[in-house]
Amino acid sequence: MTTNATALARAIVQCCLDAGVENVVIAPGSRNAPLSWAFAQAEKAGLVKVQVRIDERDAGFLALGIAKATAKPVPVVVTSGSAVANLMPAVVEAFHSAVPVIVLSADRPASARGKSSPQTINQFGMFGTFVKTQLDATSDFVNGQEICDAVFSSVHGRPGPVQLNVQFELPLMPDVADLTWQPSAPRLKAIPGTECSQQTIEVPARGAFVIGDNADPEAVAEINQVSLAIGWPILWEPTANAHMFENSISHGVVLLQADVAPKVDAVVTLGTVGLSRAVLSLLKSAPVHFAIHSASAGTDLPDPVSSAKEIFECVPMMKAVIDADWLSQWKALDYKASAVITNALAQDTLTGPSAAKLVWDQAGEGDQLFVAASWPVRHLEAYAANRDGLRVFGNRGANGIDGLISTAIGIGLGTNKRTVLLMGDIAFLHDLGGLNFGEGQTQPNLTVVVLDNNGSGIFSQLEQGADEYQEHYEKVFGTPHGKDLWVIAESLGIPAKQVTTKSELKFALDSFEKMPGIKVVVCLTGSRRDENDLIKQIVSNVQNS
């Protein structure tokens, strides 16, 4: 006899398979046993791959990374109580990055809520506005179509996370006479395409594209074609994946910071932009700002300083009178900035900027790079040069530093490609649990490069870094940790090296390239104050070059 819990779990697993699920992440527990067992049976049948993590927060970010890399929905299965709450950071990032994560939160029956029943909280609706769909299913839930619709909504329209909260009654495990279930082959639904009526606009000759984080390579390619036609430069952030085009400007943000960039008459943006305050200022000051809100983005409008005159759903047809000198001005300035940066970072001693640039240059043509928020992504935005053959990821939805190791592991597992994670020391310590692999769990080919300046460096560039606030700066902003990070990595069974020069970093990357599994390289980048001075000096030298 098939119990209610078993029947409901099997129906949910079948809905997931029919929605295109190929990977699932499970955090072990008791109340989620029906789902865990059913997914294990689906894996045995060769229909899905199961990853297991003991920490729900890591499980959530792992699911996020796999879904981000594959553009397919990934369920994360957790037990009841506070386990569900640990998924909040990953769900927030998935919502703002438009990533299809399916939260399958097991629950006790509703009758147990509000009565101090063990491991029972009001977990349905916990994610509020950060999920597209939420459904509270009882153990005798008979509307299978409603379950499938909830699961499918993660990829229908604008992608995003959903919550299916499942009340399971005892018994949780299938009857011993009912252990041979095998899911049906997926009956994949066709995902309807998003129609967009392309508009035609007239723009001034002296404009620029700014491309930020996005999951729309087709739109990026279209912008490249338009830039070639009208002679506009492309300013890019690392996760824009626009660093390989002829009209791309490598150091646009530095030109803006140095106030030497040519004055634009119009800006067209795609994706999540605004890593740098200089870029946000550009959007504010430009006489005209058009934004593109692609179908692969989340629901929030791409208008960070409320400057957009109009927001289009796809790349518009753009007509302009071509200024033959406009693009050459940008390229000449970019060339000068490149010379300044190369000279400033020439020493073998490691700094955050020089380490980030070396990682960028060293990555192979078929590699992937996951770059953390805070300093690492800004170092690349400022100092990385145009190049081919590198796909870049990041958690730019909420720009948090949590769960980065787990997300990068998901990127590597989802694509089965060599991946490099560039992150800071505080972010590394924040997600140490991501390195805690159980026996038998598959590891990706992932090299974690940690920029270790013994604390948080980015705040030194902000208001709180001013001299008048130094009395409490180190304690509440600098947050020095004083840890040997490579020792911590090795204590978890992860091969690790500590380096202090660019030569040593290059050797470590070379030696780890063919080694399977996860490796860690810790770059001691020196004083945060010296690094701050270096960054200011580069901007000053560009200004005066």
Backbone torsions as a table, in degrees:
resi	resn	phi	psi	omega
1	MET	NA	136.3	178.6
2	THR	-89.7	120.7	-179.8
3	THR	-72.9	164.1	179.6
4	ASN	-59.7	-45.2	-177.7
5	ALA	-62.7	-43.6	-179.9
6	THR	-64.7	-44.1	-179.5
7	ALA	-62.7	-42.3	-179.6
8	LEU	-66.5	-43.7	179.7
9	ALA	-61.3	-42.3	-179.5
10	ARG	-65.8	-37.7	178.4
11	ALA	-64.1	-40.3	179.8
12	ILE	-66.1	-44.1	179.2
13	VAL	-61.1	-42.5	179.1
14	GLN	-63.5	-39.8	176.7
15	CYS	-61.7	-40.3	179.0
16	CYS	-63.2	-44.8	179.2
17	LEU	-62.0	-41.0	-179.2
18	ASP	-68.8	-20.4	178.0
19	ALA	-88.5	0.8	177.1
20	GLY	101.0	10.5	180.0
21	VAL	-67.0	129.2	176.9
22	GLU	-123.0	-14.7	179.3
23	ASN	-134.7	146.6	177.0
24	VAL	-141.4	146.1	178.0
25	VAL	-117.1	130.2	-177.6
26	ILE	-121.2	131.9	168.4
27	ALA	-103.3	124.4	-171.3
28	PRO	-63.8	146.9	178.5
29	GLY	-173.4	178.4	-179.6
30	SER	-92.1	-52.3	-173.3
31	ARG	-66.4	-24.4	177.7
32	ASN	-90.3	12.1	-178.9
33	ALA	-56.5	-41.0	-179.9
34	PRO	-59.0	-41.9	179.2
35	LEU	-70.5	-43.4	-179.0
36	SER	-59.5	-43.5	-178.9
37	TRP	-67.0	-42.4	-178.8
38	ALA	-65.8	-38.7	177.0
39	PHE	-68.9	-34.9	176.4
40	ALA	-63.1	-37.9	176.6
41	GLN	-66.5	-37.7	177.1
42	ALA	-65.1	-36.5	176.8
43	GLU	-66.2	-41.4	178.6
44	LYS	-59.9	-32.3	179.3
45	ALA	-80.4	-1.8	178.1
46	GLY	79.5	20.7	-175.9
47	LEU	-101.2	-11.9	-177.0
48	VAL	-158.2	155.5	173.8
49	LYS	-107.9	133.5	-177.1
50	VAL	-109.3	127.1	171.1
51	GLN	-110.6	141.8	-179.0
52	VAL	-121.4	132.1	176.1
53	ARG	-133.5	138.5	-176.5
54	ILE	-79.5	-18.6	-178.3
55	ASP	-107.3	122.3	-176.1
56	GLU	-63.6	-34.7	179.2
57	ARG	-63.8	-44.4	176.7
58	ASP	-64.0	-38.0	178.6
59	ALA	-61.7	-42.0	179.6
60	GLY	-63.3	-44.2	-179.5
61	PHE	-72.4	-30.3	174.8
62	LEU	-64.0	-44.8	176.8
63	ALA	-61.5	-40.0	177.3
64	LEU	-59.1	-46.9	-178.6
65	GLY	-63.5	-43.3	179.3
66	ILE	-63.8	-44.2	-179.4
67	ALA	-66.0	-37.5	179.0
68	LYS	-64.2	-41.5	-176.6
69	ALA	-74.0	-34.7	-173.6
70	THR	-99.4	-15.3	-174.2
71	ALA	58.2	29.0	176.1
72	LYS	-123.2	152.4	-176.8
73	PRO	-68.0	142.5	179.3
74	VAL	-131.2	116.9	176.0
75	PRO	-77.0	147.5	169.1
76	VAL	-122.7	122.0	-171.7
77	VAL	-104.9	121.4	-178.3
78	VAL	-133.6	160.2	178.1
79	THR	-83.7	-176.4	-173.0
80	SER	-83.0	168.1	175.8
81	GLY	86.6	-144.4	-175.6
82	SER	-64.8	-17.1	176.5
83	ALA	-53.8	-40.2	-177.7
84	VAL	-67.5	-39.9	-178.0
85	ALA	-61.6	-29.0	-179.9
86	ASN	-67.0	-12.3	179.0
87	LEU	-85.1	-10.9	-173.0
88	MET	-53.5	-48.9	-178.7
89	PRO	-58.4	-41.7	-179.7
90	ALA	-68.7	-37.6	179.0
91	VAL	-65.9	-41.4	177.9
92	VAL	-60.0	-46.4	178.9
93	GLU	-63.5	-41.8	179.6
94	ALA	-62.9	-39.1	-179.8
95	PHE	-65.2	-47.4	-176.2
96	HIS	-77.2	-17.1	176.6
97	SER	-101.6	0.4	-179.7
98	ALA	57.9	55.0	-178.8
99	VAL	-113.8	129.8	-174.1
100	PRO	-81.0	80.5	174.5
101	VAL	-97.4	131.4	-179.4
102	ILE	-107.2	111.5	177.4
103	VAL	-83.2	114.6	173.3
104	LEU	-106.2	92.6	-175.9
105	SER	-98.9	114.5	176.5
106	ALA	-72.7	149.0	-176.6
107	ASP	-144.1	158.5	168.0
108	ARG	-79.9	166.5	180.0
109	PRO	-58.4	150.1	-179.1
110	ALA	-57.9	-27.0	-179.9
111	SER	-63.7	-17.8	-179.3
112	ALA	-89.7	-7.4	-175.8
113	ARG	-74.3	142.5	176.9
114	GLY	72.9	19.0	-176.5
115	LYS	-128.3	20.7	-178.4
116	SER	58.8	28.6	175.2
117	SER	-70.3	139.6	-175.5
118	PRO	-56.8	136.9	174.7
119	GLN	55.1	38.0	-179.9
120	THR	-126.6	119.9	175.1
121	ILE	-133.2	171.9	176.3
122	ASN	-82.4	81.5	-172.0
123	GLN	-91.9	-18.5	176.2
124	PHE	-71.1	132.0	-178.1
125	GLY	82.9	4.6	-177.5
126	MET	-58.5	-31.8	-174.3
127	PHE	-89.0	-1.9	172.1
128	GLY	50.5	-123.9	-176.2
129	THR	-82.0	2.8	-177.0
130	PHE	-91.6	6.1	173.2
131	VAL	-125.3	148.5	179.0
132	LYS	-73.3	-39.0	-175.5
133	THR	-140.2	144.2	173.1
134	GLN	-140.3	135.7	-176.0
135	LEU	-137.7	132.4	178.8
136	ASP	-107.1	104.4	-173.6
137	ALA	-101.9	128.8	176.8
138	THR	-82.0	168.2	-175.5
139	SER	-66.0	-23.5	178.2
140	ASP	-106.1	26.9	-178.0
141	PHE	-60.7	126.0	-174.2
142	VAL	-110.4	-9.7	-177.1
143	ASN	-86.5	80.2	-178.2
144	GLY	-63.1	-31.1	-179.8
145	GLN	-65.9	-36.6	179.1
146	GLU	-65.0	-37.2	176.0
147	ILE	-64.1	-48.1	-179.2
148	CYS	-63.1	-38.3	178.9
149	ASP	-63.4	-40.2	179.6
150	ALA	-63.7	-43.9	178.8
151	VAL	-64.5	-45.4	-176.0
152	PHE	-67.1	-25.6	-178.0
153	SER	-64.5	-16.6	179.1
154	SER	-65.2	-24.2	-178.8
155	VAL	-119.1	-4.0	-179.6
156	HIS	-88.0	132.3	-175.3
157	GLY	71.6	-142.6	174.6
158	ARG	-70.7	125.4	-178.2
159	PRO	-62.6	160.7	177.2
160	GLY	170.4	172.1	-177.2
161	PRO	-76.7	153.4	173.9
162	VAL	-134.4	158.5	175.1
163	GLN	-121.3	124.3	170.6
164	LEU	-113.1	102.7	-179.7
165	ASN	-91.0	125.2	-169.4
166	VAL	-120.8	116.5	177.4
167	GLN	-84.0	114.9	-179.5
168	PHE	-107.4	126.0	172.9
169	GLU	-89.6	154.9	171.2
170	LEU	-69.7	148.8	-1.4
171	PRO	-78.0	148.7	-176.1
172	LEU	-88.8	-31.3	-178.7
173	MET	-92.3	152.0	179.0
174	PRO	-65.6	154.0	175.3
175	ASP	-59.4	144.5	-177.0
176	VAL	-61.0	-21.5	177.6
177	ALA	-87.9	5.1	-173.5
178	ASP	-132.6	46.9	-173.9
179	LEU	-103.4	3.7	-171.2
180	THR	-105.3	19.9	-177.4
181	TRP	-64.2	142.1	173.6
182	GLN	-135.6	128.3	180.0
183	PRO	-62.7	157.8	174.0
184	SER	-75.3	157.3	173.7
185	ALA	-58.3	141.4	-176.0
186	PRO	-55.8	133.9	172.6
187	ARG	-102.5	79.8	-170.6
188	LEU	-67.7	131.5	175.6
189	LYS	-83.2	144.5	173.7
190	ALA	-76.8	130.7	178.5
191	ILE	-88.3	117.2	-177.5
192	PRO	-63.1	137.6	178.9
193	GLY	-72.7	155.5	179.2
194	THR	-91.5	121.5	-179.4
195	GLU	-85.6	139.4	-179.5
196	CYS	-136.7	128.1	177.4
197	SER	-88.2	107.2	-175.5
198	GLN	-71.6	128.0	-179.5
199	GLN	-97.8	157.8	176.1
200	THR	-110.5	130.2	-179.7
201	ILE	-131.6	153.0	173.4
202	GLU	-100.4	133.4	-177.6
203	VAL	-129.5	156.6	177.4
204	PRO	-69.9	162.5	-177.4
205	ALA	-67.2	-33.0	-173.5
206	ARG	-101.9	81.7	178.8
207	GLY	-130.0	178.5	-179.8
208	ALA	-148.9	147.8	170.0
209	PHE	-94.0	140.0	171.1
210	VAL	-123.9	117.4	-177.7
211	ILE	-113.7	125.2	178.0
212	GLY	-109.6	-162.3	-178.9
213	ASP	-57.8	132.8	-179.9
214	ASN	-161.1	164.2	175.9
215	ALA	-122.0	39.1	-174.5
216	ASP	-130.9	74.9	-177.9
217	PRO	-62.4	-28.1	178.2
218	GLU	-65.0	-42.7	179.1
219	ALA	-66.2	-38.5	178.0
220	VAL	-61.4	-43.3	178.9
221	ALA	-64.4	-37.8	177.6
222	GLU	-63.2	-42.7	179.2
223	ILE	-61.7	-38.4	177.5
224	ASN	-59.3	-43.8	-179.7
225	GLN	-64.9	-40.5	178.9
226	VAL	-66.1	-39.8	-179.5
227	SER	-63.3	-37.0	177.3
228	LEU	-66.8	-33.6	-176.5
229	ALA	-76.2	-36.8	-174.0
230	ILE	-110.7	-1.3	173.7
231	GLY	76.0	31.8	176.2
232	TRP	-94.7	142.4	173.2
233	PRO	-74.6	158.0	176.1
234	ILE	-116.0	116.6	173.3
235	LEU	-95.6	129.4	-171.9
236	TRP	-128.0	146.7	166.7
237	GLU	-95.1	156.9	-173.2
238	PRO	-55.2	-43.1	-176.7
239	THR	-83.1	7.9	172.0
240	ALA	-72.9	-24.8	-174.4
241	ASN	54.5	47.8	176.8
242	ALA	-124.7	24.0	-173.6
243	HIS	-88.5	9.2	-175.6
244	MET	-116.9	9.4	-174.0
245	PHE	-94.3	154.9	-177.9
246	GLU	-60.6	-37.1	-175.8
247	ASN	-96.4	8.6	179.1
248	SER	-74.7	138.5	179.8
249	ILE	-103.5	119.2	-173.7
250	SER	-66.0	-41.5	-169.5
251	HIS	-120.4	39.6	-177.6
252	GLY	-57.2	-39.7	-178.2
253	VAL	-66.1	-34.5	178.2
254	VAL	-67.5	-39.7	176.9
255	LEU	-61.4	-38.8	178.3
256	LEU	-69.2	-42.5	179.5
257	GLN	-63.4	-36.7	-179.8
258	ALA	-81.6	-5.2	179.3
259	ASP	59.9	38.4	176.3
260	VAL	-115.0	-3.8	-179.9
261	ALA	-66.9	142.0	176.4
262	PRO	-58.5	145.8	-178.9
263	LYS	-75.7	127.2	-176.5
264	VAL	-94.1	152.3	175.5
265	ASP	-99.6	-13.2	179.2
266	ALA	-159.6	149.0	175.7
267	VAL	-131.7	136.0	172.7
268	VAL	-119.3	125.6	-176.0
269	THR	-114.7	150.8	173.3
270	LEU	-135.5	133.7	174.9
271	GLY	86.3	-168.3	178.7
272	THR	-84.9	108.9	-177.2
273	VAL	-113.2	161.8	174.8
274	GLY	112.6	29.3	171.7
275	LEU	-56.2	-39.8	-175.4
276	SER	-107.5	143.2	174.7
277	ARG	-64.2	-25.9	178.0
278	ALA	-65.0	-37.7	178.0
279	VAL	-69.7	-41.2	177.1
280	LEU	-61.8	-38.3	176.9
281	SER	-65.2	-36.9	176.9
282	LEU	-60.0	-44.3	-180.0
283	LEU	-63.5	-38.1	-179.8
284	LYS	-68.2	-38.9	-172.3
285	SER	-88.0	-19.9	-177.8
286	ALA	-63.9	134.5	178.8
287	PRO	-58.0	-33.3	179.8
288	VAL	-135.8	132.1	174.7
289	HIS	-129.7	119.4	172.1
290	PHE	-109.2	137.7	179.1
291	ALA	-118.6	152.7	178.3
292	ILE	-117.9	123.0	-179.7
293	HIS	-108.4	88.0	-172.7
294	SER	-71.3	160.8	-176.2
295	ALA	-67.5	-19.1	-179.4
296	SER	-87.7	-1.2	-179.3
297	ALA	-92.3	167.6	177.4
298	GLY	-72.8	-174.4	-173.6
299	THR	-77.8	-24.7	-179.6
300	ASP	-62.2	140.2	179.4
301	LEU	-73.1	140.9	-178.6
302	PRO	-82.3	66.9	-173.9
303	ASP	-142.4	69.1	-167.6
304	PRO	-64.5	-24.1	179.1
305	VAL	-120.2	21.1	177.2
306	SER	53.8	42.9	-176.4
307	SER	-107.7	-9.3	-172.4
308	ALA	-69.4	125.4	175.7
309	LYS	-71.7	-36.4	178.8
310	GLU	-153.8	147.0	179.0
311	ILE	-119.1	120.3	-177.4
312	PHE	-98.6	154.4	178.3
313	GLU	-87.4	-13.3	175.7
314	CYS	-152.7	171.0	-177.1
315	VAL	-63.5	122.4	-178.5
316	PRO	-78.1	159.9	167.3
317	MET	-73.3	129.3	-174.6
318	MET	-120.5	127.6	177.7
319	LYS	-111.3	133.1	-179.8
320	ALA	-152.1	149.8	169.4
321	VAL	-79.7	122.3	-172.1
322	ILE	-77.5	131.5	173.3
323	ASP	-100.1	110.2	-173.7
324	ALA	-63.6	-23.5	-176.6
325	ASP	-92.9	-14.0	-169.9
326	TRP	-62.4	-54.5	-177.7
327	LEU	-65.9	-36.9	-179.0
328	SER	-65.0	-31.4	175.9
329	GLN	-61.7	-46.9	179.7
330	TRP	-62.7	-44.1	-177.4
331	LYS	-66.8	-36.5	178.2
332	ALA	-65.5	-43.3	177.9
333	LEU	-65.9	-38.7	178.6
334	ASP	-63.6	-38.4	178.2
335	TYR	-62.8	-42.9	178.4
336	LYS	-64.6	-43.5	179.5
337	ALA	-62.2	-38.9	179.2
338	SER	-61.6	-40.4	178.6
339	ALA	-64.6	-41.9	178.4
340	VAL	-62.0	-46.4	-177.8
341	ILE	-64.9	-44.0	179.3
342	THR	-59.6	-42.4	179.5
343	ASN	-67.4	-41.6	-177.2
344	ALA	-67.4	-29.7	-176.4
345	LEU	-105.4	19.0	-173.4
346	ALA	-74.5	-28.2	-176.0
347	GLN	-63.7	152.4	-178.7
348	ASP	-74.6	-24.4	178.6
349	THR	-62.7	137.7	-175.6
350	LEU	-78.5	138.7	165.6
351	THR	-128.2	168.5	176.3
352	GLY	-57.4	-49.4	178.5
353	PRO	-61.0	-42.9	-177.1
354	SER	-70.1	-36.4	177.8
355	ALA	-66.0	-44.0	180.0
356	ALA	-62.0	-44.0	-179.4
357	LYS	-64.5	-39.5	179.7
358	LEU	-65.3	-42.5	177.7
359	VAL	-59.6	-44.0	178.3
360	TRP	-60.1	-47.7	-177.4
361	ASP	-70.0	-33.6	-173.5
362	GLN	-78.1	-27.4	-175.6
363	ALA	-57.6	140.9	-178.7
364	GLY	-73.9	165.3	-175.3
365	GLU	-65.0	-29.5	179.2
366	GLY	-97.7	8.5	-175.8
367	ASP	-83.3	167.9	173.5
368	GLN	-120.3	146.9	177.5
369	LEU	-124.7	125.6	171.0
370	PHE	-106.6	123.2	-174.5
371	VAL	-117.1	134.1	-176.4
372	ALA	-77.8	155.3	171.1
373	ALA	-68.4	178.6	-175.0
374	SER	77.5	-137.7	-172.8
375	TRP	-65.3	-45.9	-171.8
376	PRO	-54.0	-47.0	-177.5
377	VAL	-69.2	-31.0	178.7
378	ARG	-74.5	-34.2	173.8
379	HIS	-59.9	-43.9	180.0
380	LEU	-68.5	-40.1	178.4
381	GLU	-57.2	-38.4	-175.5
382	ALA	-85.3	-39.1	-165.3
383	TYR	-115.9	-13.8	-179.6
384	ALA	-74.7	144.2	-178.8
385	ALA	-100.5	159.7	174.4
386	ASN	-53.8	142.8	176.9
387	ARG	-161.4	164.2	177.7
388	ASP	-100.5	164.4	163.7
389	GLY	68.0	39.9	176.4
390	LEU	-145.4	119.4	177.1
391	ARG	-95.0	130.8	-172.6
392	VAL	-117.0	135.3	177.7
393	PHE	-122.5	161.5	172.9
394	GLY	-169.7	161.8	174.8
395	ASN	-94.8	80.9	-176.6
396	ARG	-95.7	-0.5	-179.7
397	GLY	-60.6	-54.0	178.0
398	ALA	-114.2	-2.0	177.5
399	ASN	58.8	30.4	179.2
400	GLY	-82.8	165.5	176.6
401	ILE	-107.3	9.6	-179.2
402	ASP	-88.3	147.1	173.5
403	GLY	69.6	20.4	-172.7
404	LEU	-73.5	-37.8	177.9
405	ILE	-62.9	-45.3	-179.3
406	SER	-64.5	-40.3	178.8
407	THR	-63.8	-44.3	179.9
408	ALA	-64.3	-36.8	175.2
409	ILE	-61.1	-41.2	176.5
410	GLY	-62.4	-39.6	177.2
411	ILE	-60.1	-45.8	-179.1
412	GLY	-66.2	-42.7	179.9
413	LEU	-69.0	-36.4	-176.6
414	GLY	-67.3	-30.7	-176.0
415	THR	-111.1	-15.8	-177.1
416	ASN	58.3	36.1	176.7
417	LYS	-116.7	155.3	176.1
418	ARG	-61.4	130.7	-175.2
419	THR	-129.3	142.0	175.1
420	VAL	-118.2	131.8	175.2
421	LEU	-107.3	122.0	177.1
422	LEU	-107.1	118.2	-173.9
423	MET	-147.6	168.0	176.4
424	GLY	-92.0	170.6	-176.4
425	ASP	-68.4	-38.0	179.8
426	ILE	-67.1	-41.1	177.0
427	ALA	-63.8	-36.6	177.9
428	PHE	-62.0	-48.1	179.4
429	LEU	-65.6	-31.1	-178.1
430	HIS	-64.6	-30.5	-175.1
431	ASP	-124.7	38.0	178.0
432	LEU	-57.4	-31.6	179.7
433	GLY	-59.2	-23.1	178.2
434	GLY	-64.2	-21.7	179.3
435	LEU	-86.8	-3.1	-175.8
436	ASN	-87.6	88.2	179.9
437	PHE	-92.5	135.7	173.1
438	GLY	-81.3	165.9	178.8
439	GLU	-63.4	137.6	177.5
440	GLY	86.0	-4.3	179.4
441	GLN	-85.1	136.2	-177.7
442	THR	-72.0	131.6	174.3
443	GLN	-103.2	139.3	174.1
444	PRO	-79.1	167.6	170.9
445	ASN	-81.4	91.6	-172.9
446	LEU	-129.2	125.5	172.5
447	THR	-107.7	119.3	179.2
448	VAL	-95.3	117.1	178.2
449	VAL	-106.4	117.6	-175.2
450	VAL	-106.8	123.0	174.0
451	LEU	-87.7	105.3	-171.9
452	ASP	-105.1	102.3	173.1
453	ASN	-114.5	25.3	175.8
454	ASN	56.6	51.7	175.3
455	GLY	140.1	-166.0	-177.3
456	SER	-93.3	114.4	-176.6
457	GLY	-89.3	-27.8	-169.9
458	ILE	-66.3	-28.7	-177.0
459	PHE	-65.4	-20.7	179.6
460	SER	-65.4	-20.7	179.9
461	GLN	-90.8	-4.1	-176.7
462	LEU	-106.3	-177.5	-173.9
463	GLU	-54.8	-41.9	-175.5
464	GLN	-68.8	-10.0	178.5
465	GLY	-85.0	-3.7	-179.0
466	ALA	-64.7	155.2	-175.5
467	ASP	-57.1	-35.2	-175.7
468	GLU	-70.3	-9.8	-179.2
469	TYR	-110.7	18.1	-174.0
470	GLN	-73.9	-18.3	-177.0
471	GLU	-55.8	-43.6	-177.4
472	HIS	-114.7	9.1	-173.2
473	TYR	-60.2	-51.6	-173.6
474	GLU	-61.7	-40.2	-174.9
475	LYS	-68.8	-45.8	-171.0
476	VAL	-103.9	-11.5	177.8
477	PHE	-121.8	-49.6	-178.9
478	GLY	-65.0	-38.3	177.8
479	THR	40.9	60.5	177.2
480	PRO	-61.7	141.5	-176.5
481	HIS	-105.7	-29.4	176.8
482	GLY	65.4	25.9	-176.4
483	LYS	-105.9	148.4	170.1
484	ASP	-86.9	98.2	-170.7
485	LEU	-67.7	-32.3	179.5
486	TRP	-67.0	-31.7	177.2
487	VAL	-67.7	-40.7	178.4
488	ILE	-61.5	-44.1	179.5
489	ALA	-61.1	-46.1	-178.7
490	GLU	-66.3	-29.0	177.5
491	SER	-65.7	-20.4	176.6
492	LEU	-96.5	10.1	177.5
493	GLY	82.3	18.1	-178.3
494	ILE	-101.9	124.3	175.6
495	PRO	-58.4	135.0	-175.0
496	ALA	-145.4	151.1	175.1
497	LYS	-136.5	148.5	173.6
498	GLN	-113.4	132.9	-176.4
499	VAL	-129.4	153.4	-179.1
500	THR	-127.3	-4.3	179.7
501	THR	-133.0	162.6	176.8
502	LYS	-64.7	-36.6	179.1
503	SER	-61.7	-43.5	179.3
504	GLU	-66.8	-37.7	178.9
505	LEU	-65.2	-44.0	179.2
506	LYS	-61.3	-42.0	179.2
507	PHE	-64.2	-41.7	179.7
508	ALA	-64.2	-42.6	178.6
509	LEU	-64.7	-40.8	177.8
510	ASP	-62.1	-45.5	-175.1
511	SER	-71.9	-28.3	180.0
512	PHE	-86.9	-12.4	-170.7
513	GLU	-57.5	-44.1	-175.4
514	LYS	-95.4	-4.6	-179.2
515	MET	-76.8	128.6	-179.3
516	PRO	-71.7	163.6	175.2
517	GLY	81.5	-165.9	-176.2
518	ILE	-94.2	137.4	176.2
519	LYS	-133.1	156.1	-179.5
520	VAL	-128.8	132.1	172.5
521	VAL	-119.2	120.3	179.9
522	VAL	-101.9	118.9	-179.3
523	CYS	-99.6	112.0	174.3
524	LEU	-78.7	111.2	-170.1
525	THR	-104.0	10.2	172.8
526	GLY	84.3	-163.8	-174.4
527	SER	-67.1	135.5	175.8
528	ARG	-66.0	-34.1	178.4
529	ARG	-66.6	-42.0	177.7
530	ASP	-63.4	-39.3	179.2
531	GLU	-65.5	-39.8	176.9
532	ASN	-60.8	-43.6	178.5
533	ASP	-64.2	-38.8	179.2
534	LEU	-61.2	-44.5	-178.6
535	ILE	-63.3	-43.2	178.3
536	LYS	-65.5	-36.4	-179.0
537	GLN	-67.8	-37.9	177.9
538	ILE	-60.6	-46.0	179.4
539	VAL	-61.4	-42.4	179.6
540	SER	-63.8	-42.0	-179.1
541	ASN	-68.0	-35.4	176.0
542	VAL	-65.7	-39.8	179.5
543	GLN	-61.5	-34.7	-174.8
544	ASN	-99.4	1.2	-176.4
545	SER	-79.0	NA	NA
